[in-house]
Amino acid sequence: MLTVHHLNNSRSQRVLWLLEELGAPYEVKRYERTKDLQAPPELKKVHPLGKSPVITDEGRTIAETGAIVEYILAKHGDGRLMPPEGSDDYWQVRHFLHYAEGSAMPPLFLMLVLSMIPDRTPFFAKPILKTAMEKVDEMLVKPQMALHLDHWERSIEETGWFAGPDLSVADIMMSFPVEAAAQRFGYEYHPRLRDFLLRIHSRPAYREGLKRGGPYAYA
């Protein structure tokens, strides 16, 4: 049976949601972060990078969310959660399948790192570093995030979903960036994104995946 090596408070929650939407059999092996929020060394026994998500299935070990999603769809999708191949919606899904990790998450992760740096420095350096990190955030990260948030809002304007008239893997992949950004910015000026979160959170498959994996923080 397919095993999801699931790290608490991680992006692997999307893999559980996808499997639930498809009704595919799987088991969860849970790992807990260390005190410094890193993945435990046990994950390196599964994959050399020691990261999550990673799955094992039929002797294969597959890492990276996008690759995992494609593998699961090829094996269990039967055409579900993907628009007809070659259609405009299909290519929109392909865009978000790669964009979610390639472009959307880096500035969100950088924002998290900038906020953590002052807390991990000697006391006398904290004020200086805090000011410097806030300046980088204001000048670099937030302007970039404004572009991304507007892109997301426009993308779901027509149907409420990121690609086509129904839920697709584009929405599953984008769920984590949208949730993470909601925690840091809110969606007062992006009401469609707020409604998107309400819709996905109400889905039985989403809730079951959350039940299997456990509550998580959007970091």
Summary of the structure (lengths in Angstrom):
residues: 219
radius of gyration: 18.1
end to end distance: 29.0
largest distance: 58.9
contacts: 660
relative contact order: 0.15
helix: 60%
strand: 9%
